[in-house]
Each structure stands twice: as C-alpha cells, then as structure tokens.
Amino acid sequence: MDEALFTEVGEIFDKIRQEISRVIVGQESVVDTVLTGMMVGGHVLLEGVPGLGKTLLVRTLSQVFNMTFSRIQFTPDLMPSDITGTNMLVEGPGGSRVFQFRPGPVFANIVLADEINRATPKTQSALLEAMQEGSVTVFGERHPLNQPFMVLATENPLELEGTYPLPEAQLDRFMFKVNVGYPTMAELTTILRRTTEGSDISANQVIDAETLLRLRQVFLRVPVSIPVYNYVSRVVLATHPESEEATDMVKKYVRFGVSPRGAQAMILGGKVKAVLNGRHYVSYLDVNEVAAAALRHRVILNFDAEADGITPDMVVENVLAEVRKRGEKTFGRVV
Amino acid sequence: MSESWLDYYRDTIKRKLFWLKLRYRLLLFIEAALLCAAVVLLASAAIVAVGKAVFLPEPLRSLRTLLIVLEIVVFGSFLWAMLRPVHDLKLAAFVDREISRPGLIESAVDFLSRPNEIDPLHFRLFLQSVADVLTSTPNKQIISLRVPKLWRAAALALALLLAVHFFVPVTRVVTEDQDPFLIRDLQRLSVQFAGAVLNTSREENLSQEDKELFEKAEQLSRRMAADAIDPNYLQDELLKLTKQINERSAHSREASDQLLEKLLQEIERFRRDRAGSGADNSALEAAIGLLAATAQKMQDSSLQQQVREIQEMSEIVQGLLETPTGEELEVIQNLISELQSELKRSAALQNLSDLSERALRSLNRDHLGDLTSKRRDQLSEQMREFLRSYAGTQSKSGTLSSQNADGREQETGYLLNGAADQSFLGGQDDSTGSGVGAAAGEDDRSGSMGVPADGIGTSPGDNLFGPMSEQAEGFRTLVDHRLISEDEEMDLTLSTVLGSPAEGQVKMQPPDRLAVYSGETYEGQILEGGFPERYKQIVSNYFDSLK
C-alpha cells in the first residue's frame, strides 16, 4: 500500500472539498456522502427537487477528479441502447459493411442519470448490469466500462405522475441514497450572487482517476473488527420484521428489510469515514455516520407507515438506537 | 507475521489489559457485593417484619446470622468476581466505553487475535495509536473504582431493616425459647391472677367496665400460664391492663372518699339531731361516737385497714339497728354498706394492680444481670468477706449450726439447708428436695454447692476470686466470679453462693432448681433464721445491692 498516499488522504480530501465548495454552496453532507461513495466505487442516488445543484455537483466532481462525465436525461421514450450504446452498420475499408459498437453515455467515469424514475423499467434496468458488473453487453458482446465508474442518479420526489419508481432491485444497486435539501438563507444568497453576476466559476482538478483508484485501495484496506461486523449485522437484521432482532417499530412499519448490500455499504462507507476521522480502524461511530444513507432506500415501508407518516430515516434511527441500547446492556454495564 | 513491533505492541496492550482486568474484577466485586448485600438486607427486613408477627427460631432472627450471611455474600462476591471468566473482548468493550472511544480496544483485541488478516500498515499505525492511548492514560482513569449507584439500594435496604426493627411493633403472641424462670414465675403469678379475678368477680356491685377488665385479666392470666408467651407482648398487655386497673382503682378510691365524707357528715348530723332532741341514751351516743371516731380514722388509713374498719362499723350499726332508735340509723347503715362494697371493689382492683405490677417486675428481671455486673466489685468484696467469715467459723466448730423457724436444730454442711427445706420443700416433689437437702450425687444437674471447702479461698490473701466468666448457657444469671483452686474451678453466682448443698463444690444450679433457691426467699430465710448476725448483714447487703 502506498504509505505516502495514506498519510495524505486527509489533505487530499480537504482539497477536494475546498474545490467543490467553490462551485457548490452548502450541501456539505451531500458532498461528503457522494465523495464517500465515490472513494469506494459506490453509486449514489440523489433525491431532491429540481434546481438544488445535483447536476452541478456531478459535473464539478468530474472536474475535480478530471474524469469523463456524461449526463443522461431519463425520459419515458429513452431506450436501453440510448444508454449502453449500440452496434452501427458502418462501411469498412474496401466497401465492406460491418457492425461497429458505438458506446453510449454510460461509457464515462461519472454518469449522471438525471431523473432516473422518468424512464421505463426496461431502460432503467439497462443500468443494472453497468452498475453491478462494470460492463455492458450489446449483441452478445461484453464491453467493459471505464474505471473508475460511478453512477449518480437523481430523482424528483415531486411530479410523480408518469414516472416509474425504481424497483427494489434497482435501488439496491445504489450504495447510498442522499436527500438533497434546500439551502439555507445565507447559502441561497451566496448562490444568487455567484450565479447572477456573470462570473464563471469552475473547479480545478485535485486528483486524477488513477489516484482515485489508489486511494480506493487505501480505504478498502482499513481493518474492521469482528465486533463491528457483528454490530452492522445486528443493525441490518434488526430492519427485518420477521427477525428476532427486529425492533417494535420495524415489526409494525417495515415490509422488507435491508439486503446484505446495505451492510456492505455501511462497512465500506465506515471505512472511508474512519480514515477521514483520522482512525486506522472502523469504529461504531463511523458506520453509524453512513447508516442512514446506506439503509434508507433499502427499508421498504408498509402502508401503515405511510398512513402514520413514518419515514425510512425514522426507522433507521430507531434501529440504531435500539441496537445500541442492547449493546450497552450486553457490554456496557459491569454486572 | 513475526515483526518485532507487533510483539512489542502486543505485550504493551496485553500488560495493560491485565491490570485493567484486575480493576474490572474489583469493580465487579464491589457491585456484586453491594447488590447481594442489598438483597440480604431486604430479606432481613422481611424476616424481621415477619418475626414481629410470628415466632421465628433463633438463627433466623439474630444479628449474628445476618452478619454471617453478609460475610458469606461479600466473600462469595469476591470469589465470583475473581474467578468468573472475563473475556478480553468484553473487557475491551467496557474500557472503550469508559474512555469514550467506541471500538478502539475492542478492535485491538480482535486484530491481535488474527494479525495475519490485517493490512500491516493500518495495523501498525492502529496498534501504535492504541498503545499511545493506553500508556498515556492511568489505569485508575480508565476504570475508576467508584462506588456503584447500587449503594443507594443497599443503603435503602439497610434503612428499611432499621426502620422495621425499631418502628414496627411486636404483634406476635407466642415465642418458643422462653426463659424457664420467667415461665415459672409467670405461671405462679397466673394462678394468683386467676384467684384474684375469681374472688373479685364474686362482688355483686361490679360495673360492666369492671367485669370487662377482670375478664381481660383472666384471659391474660391464661396466656401467662402458657409456656410460650412472648415477653414483649405480655409486657405490653400488662402495661395496658395495669393502666386500666389503676384508672378504675383511682375512680373507686375517689368514690370511697366521697362516701366516707358523706358518712361522716351523716354521723355528725345524727349526733347533732340527738343532742337537739335532748334524749338521753348514753350507749347509743357512745356507739355513735365510736362510729364517728372510726370514720375519722379511716380517712388516714390504708385500704386494707379501711376494709377492716368499715367491717367494724358495719357490725356496730348492725347492733344499733336492733335498738328502738335503729330506724334513724338506716341512712348511715346504707352508707356504710355502700362504702363497704366500694372499698372491697377498690381492694380487689388494688390486688389485681399489685399482681399486674409484680408480673411486670418479673418480666424485667433480666436486668438483674446488668445490675450484678455493674456492682460486681462491691459484691465481690462482700462475698469475699462472707466466705472468709464462714470459713473461719467452720474451722472453729467444724460445722455451722443453725436453728430454723420451728426451733429444730440441724447441722448444716451447707449454709441454707434448713431454711430452704422449710420454706420450699414442703410443697415440692422429691427431686427438688433431694437437690437441696439431701446430697450431691442424687441429681447430677444440681450437684453440690459449696460455700468453700477447705483449701478454696479460705485464708486471707488467697486469690479467692478468679476472672469473671461468661453467662452460662441454660442458666439464668451471670457467673459473678470463678473460684479457682488447685484441682477445680467453682463458679460463684448470685443464686449458688447462698444456697446449694455443699460437698466441697460450688456449681451453678440448673433452671428448675434455681427457681427453688431464688434469692429473694433465701434472703428472707437467712435473715429470719438462726444464722450469725455477720452473715445476715452480708447477705442483706448483697441482696440490697442486687435490688
């Protein structure tokens, strides 16, 4: 492992944050979560109303990392081949006609799937293989995607008419789901000043794709103790209504619990947080920090929850609190 | 992986954990001991509370048992805390919580158990940070031996126990381990009680309240006759009864006084009328004068005398009634008979009150031991004098002669043979009698008593009295002194010193005998008997001191 890089991780991160903040006003937690996902190769789903800077964030990221960026605006008539690319009949040397693969927009380091829930499930699923396998198959031929590869999808929680909500299987591919909230008044003022005075602010490159891949190795090798693995497992199992670990709230409001990918997301996110917090091991605090982003889109609520105004975030919070309490009972007190 | 840095950090961390584990065990011990103590104290409070209502056997209700149980639980807690397995991971989790670094030591313990699976760079840096934290933080800061919150529970349990002990009233009626002397005394008193009740209940002019009072006294006398009456309960009941009797008695005395006043006035009026009418009947006037004088005298008499005097007055008036002027005396006669009844009632109440107070005194006789112990030095000096004097007499005449009340001269190898015989043996069975008068050896328990035989504290300057001994099991009184000779030891007690068969030995009397030889009676017998004045003086002093 690159020891020098390891010692510089914090500094690099600070620079990245600094460059992004030149363009994106506020939204620090969104930026941090997206960066966290990016560091360990995860895809991130951004949910928020239009105009909150989601697309700008993705574009800025590509600038900071100096990586290729493509944006796909998902619409109902978008076809899978519009994403993956297709074989085109082209005239070759000597007049022969041959099929040649024309890569789609997915062949970029950072793909922005804008308003992903507006495309049909068929088109949405075209992203499945790309996100999970890091490759696409067209006409039986597998085409590996560029590395690093990251999908940042956006969803508009409003205007749900004519949309195709992402199926659970598709949602599970996203490592994190981030809720993009409204800026504060001060942030909004800054946004207005920056965007209405004709100034053209853009981010500078901090690291390149290769460095990102090396950094990824640093993060992935952060050790995790068995008790922390156990803790994450308990948290995930506690989201399953049929499980013995399930909390009362889960039993009442949850239809399906978190998949193992949720646990993986917690651990991977925890590793990044550990390094960023100056630790050489993953603490319970690190996994807790990413728990909401890793679990909220994987907790499927039932109708009672909707009726009672229960959100996935509430469930996750409840689960964390309960598991922590049980842990204290087991390990905290002397007798 | 066999890098030296790993060994170094492993040793550092393990060493630290060893000491932390010891502190953790101590903390476990403190907490477990407090928890157990709280439980034991709560249980004790419950037992004490139950013991107030029903009889519980001695081991259950003694403080010693509580202390032993507490010692056991404390020691058990210590053993449990020291011997129970404490897993490193659990200890690490506890330490993490104490130092507010979730997962730090826990991860270290886990990683050290599987070093080959951990990335070396991360591992080294991690262990370094762990070692830094552990070495820079004192053990007492990591695991402080604080008093757990449980102390409140233990204190509460103790407070509850004390509250129950001191403030919950005794409601039990029956106890099993009764003082045999007390039982005997109470049984005797109960007979007297019952007799008094029977006599008084024959009185015709008893009020309903009086009857209820006597009924209550009768019930109490039955309880006193039972072997298993609880002294505390009995004491409470007797106090209540005595108070009620005294109230009634005061009432009755007040009524008697008023009647007496009225009687005096009536006699005076009668005399004036007689003087005014000019009739001359010297016999009648003399009788009337006697009545007036007796009535006047009654005002300063005791109750018993009043009863006798009113009887005399009644007889005088009966005689006068047969004379021609008898009709004029009818009012006086009525007043006399009324006063007579009231005085009888007063006397009955007084009798009952005396009995009740006597029973109360009997119950308090356990203080005798304390009293004896406080005045031990003085008593021992008196006893020393007594024994030397006796020994001197014995050496002169060989035996001590005494003449008992019926004038029978008898030889007493022991001091009180005659007295005891006369006073108690008449109504006693053979076994009791043989213990007193006959001989040692007939009854092993009583044995023989001795005012000292030759060689035992008989000459001035001997170390006559040895160290004080403990209260002997099964015996009522403390052993005042222990006489030590070359061959044996003799216990000198309040009861034995003055009255047991003497065959060169002094032994404590068993309970059933001791009642026979109880001091009060001996005192009387010695003082009235034909013993040397010097002995009488000493015995009198001795019992005065005890009183």
Interface residues (C-beta under 8 A of the other chain):
Chain A: M1 E3 F6 R221 V222 P223 V224 S225 I226 P227 V228 R279 H280 Y281 V282 S283 Y284 L285 E328 F331 G332 V334 V335
Chain B: Y24 L27 L28 E31 A32 L35 L89 K90 A93 F94 R97 R101 P102 G103 L104 E106 S107 A108 D110 F111 E117 I118 D119 L121 H122 F123 L125 F126 S129 P148
